[in-house]
Amino acid sequence: MRRSGFTFVEILLVVVIIGILASMVLPRFVGRSEQARQQVALSDINSSIATALDMYELDNGVYPDKLGDLLEKPGELKSWSGPYLKKKPVDPWGREYIYKPSADKKDYELITYGRDGVSGGDDDVTSKQGATEQQD
């Protein structure tokens, strides 16, 4: 009586081939997901958060001291019409965006340090970077 099926060597060969293919394909997907996160951060910085900051500035004449001022009324501002955001903004890596208003509160910079959470890497995303890219 003849049995049909795969031998152990044939199954092992298929598993090795799948492993080789996976090792070639997976790094490409990992790089793309990181690029996608950076694009989401840039979009947050230049769209939703920027819009909320601009609305605050329109109502009050200056940008806020901190991002929390977009959610809760700071002190005695009479023209505050918030909340300007539904929730505290966090970057795609789960950290809060870094907000730096200028000394005269007429401008600001929003920053996320990306995946590593450390300033000065390739993964840093800033509002100044977005403005430069849009001008090019």
C-alpha positions, 0 to 999 in steps of 0.5 A: 500500500502506497501512502501519499503526502509530504516528507519531512524534508519537503516540509522543512524546505518550504519552511526555510523558503518562507523564512527567507522570503519573510526576512527579505520583505518584512524590513521593507514594511517596517520602514514604511510604517515609520515613514507613515508615523512621521507623516501622521505627526507632520499632519497633526502639527500642520493641520489639527493642532495648528488650526486649534492654535490659530483659533486660540490666537484669533480669539485672544490675540496671542498664542497660548503658554502651553497646549493645555490652554487649548483644552481648559480656560487659562486664568481670566481670559474673557475672549477664550472660546474653547475648548479648541481641541477635544483631547490632549494631542499625542504623537504617533509614538504616544508622547505629548507634542512639545510646544514652544511659544515665542517670547512675544507669543506671536509665533510658536514651534511644535515638535515631536522627537519621533520614535527614539524620543531624543532631540536631534535624530532623523525622526524629529518632526517640527512645525518649522520643518513642515513650513519649509517643505510646503514652501519648496 
